[in-house]
């Protein structure tokens, strides 16, 4: 999947969380408009966006794994390797965006991971 497709999926999920009822013509301070807004919390699976009726839930979590090495990245195997100038090496091994939850009913679940460093959908 391309990056554009993943962005479209995320946008559709966020739009789905906003509810099916339109907010046009309602005052933002009324109880009816407050019932249609998604509830945003933070749990053990990252940020959670849910509808008040519990039919939609989206959990977003990020994971970053990196490596810093000094004076060189590899193990020296010869004396010439010690003569090289010292180098600072910083690598991002994994950078993942995890998205999961359920849509329409709690038993209709979805989950995917997107590898940001190599642009792969897992």
C-alpha positions as a Python dict, from the first residue, in 0.01 Angstrom:
ca = {
    (1, 'X'): (0, 0, 0),
    (2, 'X'): (120, 345, -76),
    (3, 'X'): (150, 630, 170),
    (4, 'X'): (-147, 805, 6),
    (5, 'X'): (-368, 498, 60),
    (6, 'X'): (-271, 476, 427),
    (7, 'X'): (-346, 845, 474),
    (8, 'X'): (-688, 797, 314),
    (9, 'X'): (-762, 504, 547),
    (10, 'X'): (-667, 710, 851),
    (11, 'X'): (-879, 1002, 732),
    (12, 'X'): (-1180, 774, 681),
    (13, 'X'): (-1133, 626, 1029),
    (14, 'X'): (-1124, 972, 1187),
    (15, 'X'): (-1433, 1082, 992),
    (16, 'X'): (-1612, 765, 1103),
    (17, 'X'): (-1534, 844, 1466),
    (18, 'X'): (-1703, 1183, 1441),
    (19, 'X'): (-2041, 1013, 1423),
    (20, 'X'): (-2312, 978, 1167),
    (21, 'X'): (-2525, 1267, 1290),
    (22, 'X'): (-2448, 1610, 1141),
    (23, 'X'): (-2359, 1895, 1372),
    (24, 'X'): (-2493, 2169, 1143),
    (25, 'X'): (-2732, 2408, 1311),
    (26, 'X'): (-2659, 2287, 1664),
    (27, 'X'): (-2514, 2501, 1937),
    (28, 'X'): (-2179, 2371, 2064),
    (29, 'X'): (-2289, 2409, 2425),
    (30, 'X'): (-2599, 2192, 2396),
    (31, 'X'): (-2605, 1836, 2527),
    (32, 'X'): (-2698, 1698, 2185),
    (33, 'X'): (-2378, 1825, 2023),
    (34, 'X'): (-2164, 1700, 2311),
    (35, 'X'): (-2302, 1350, 2264),
    (36, 'X'): (-2179, 1332, 1903),
    (37, 'X'): (-1818, 1435, 1970),
    (38, 'X'): (-1558, 1159, 2006),
    (39, 'X'): (-1411, 1091, 2349),
    (40, 'X'): (-1031, 1116, 2352),
    (41, 'X'): (-832, 936, 2623),
    (42, 'X'): (-492, 776, 2670),
    (43, 'X'): (-472, 410, 2762),
    (44, 'X'): (-219, 128, 2758),
    (45, 'X'): (-253, 105, 2377),
    (46, 'X'): (-188, 474, 2309),
    (47, 'X'): (-438, 746, 2230),
    (48, 'X'): (-796, 623, 2210),
    (49, 'X'): (-1072, 791, 2012),
    (50, 'X'): (-1419, 651, 2080),
    (51, 'X'): (-1778, 748, 2018),
    (52, 'X'): (-2011, 795, 2317),
    (53, 'X'): (-2224, 497, 2208),
    (54, 'X'): (-1916, 269, 2203),
    (55, 'X'): (-1966, 153, 1845),
    (56, 'X'): (-1640, 304, 1713),
    (57, 'X'): (-1293, 291, 1869),
    (58, 'X'): (-954, 381, 1723),
    (59, 'X'): (-629, 335, 1914),
    (60, 'X'): (-315, 503, 1781),
    (61, 'X'): (30, 418, 1913),
    (62, 'X'): (383, 488, 1787),
    (63, 'X'): (703, 292, 1838),
    (64, 'X'): (1056, 412, 1770),
    (65, 'X'): (1372, 204, 1792),
    (66, 'X'): (1707, 364, 1718),
    (67, 'X'): (2077, 293, 1760),
    (68, 'X'): (2363, 527, 1840),
    (69, 'X'): (2722, 403, 1806),
    (70, 'X'): (3056, 564, 1885),
    (71, 'X'): (3346, 541, 1786),
    (72, 'X'): (3238, 308, 1502),
    (73, 'X'): (2937, 100, 1412),
    (74, 'X'): (3091, -242, 1346),
    (75, 'X'): (3324, -466, 1543),
    (76, 'X'): (3688, -410, 1448),
    (77, 'X'): (3841, -722, 1292),
    (78, 'X'): (4185, -590, 1197),
    (79, 'X'): (4433, -331, 1323),
    (80, 'X'): (4348, -103, 1031),
    (81, 'X'): (3994, -72, 1167),
    (82, 'X'): (4133, 102, 1477),
    (83, 'X'): (4307, 365, 1263),
    (84, 'X'): (3982, 498, 1116),
    (85, 'X'): (3860, 829, 1248),
    (86, 'X'): (3598, 820, 1517),
    (87, 'X'): (3245, 845, 1381),
    (88, 'X'): (2911, 912, 1542),
    (89, 'X'): (2648, 684, 1388),
    (90, 'X'): (2274, 729, 1444),
    (91, 'X'): (2032, 485, 1278),
    (92, 'X'): (1656, 447, 1300),
    (93, 'X'): (1591, 73, 1298),
    (94, 'X'): (1212, 84, 1338),
    (95, 'X'): (958, 363, 1335),
    (96, 'X'): (607, 220, 1344),
    (97, 'X'): (259, 361, 1366),
    (98, 'X'): (11, 111, 1512),
    (99, 'X'): (-361, 163, 1454),
    (100, 'X'): (-634, -67, 1582),
    (101, 'X'): (-983, -73, 1723),
    (102, 'X'): (-1332, -163, 1610),
    (103, 'X'): (-1590, -14, 1377),
    (104, 'X'): (-1969, -17, 1384),
    (105, 'X'): (-1982, -298, 1645),
    (106, 'X'): (-1726, -408, 1908),
    (107, 'X'): (-1684, -749, 1742),
    (108, 'X'): (-1579, -597, 1405),
    (109, 'X'): (-1210, -531, 1479),
    (110, 'X'): (-920, -401, 1273),
    (111, 'X'): (-547, -363, 1331),
    (112, 'X'): (-247, -269, 1120),
    (113, 'X'): (106, -140, 1159),
    (114, 'X'): (277, 99, 922),
    (115, 'X'): (657, 104, 907),
    (116, 'X'): (748, 469, 857),
    (117, 'X'): (1122, 413, 803),
    (118, 'X'): (1079, 179, 504),
    (119, 'X'): (722, 279, 402),
    (120, 'X'): (568, -68, 442),
    (121, 'X'): (225, -169, 566),
    (122, 'X'): (261, -468, 797),
}
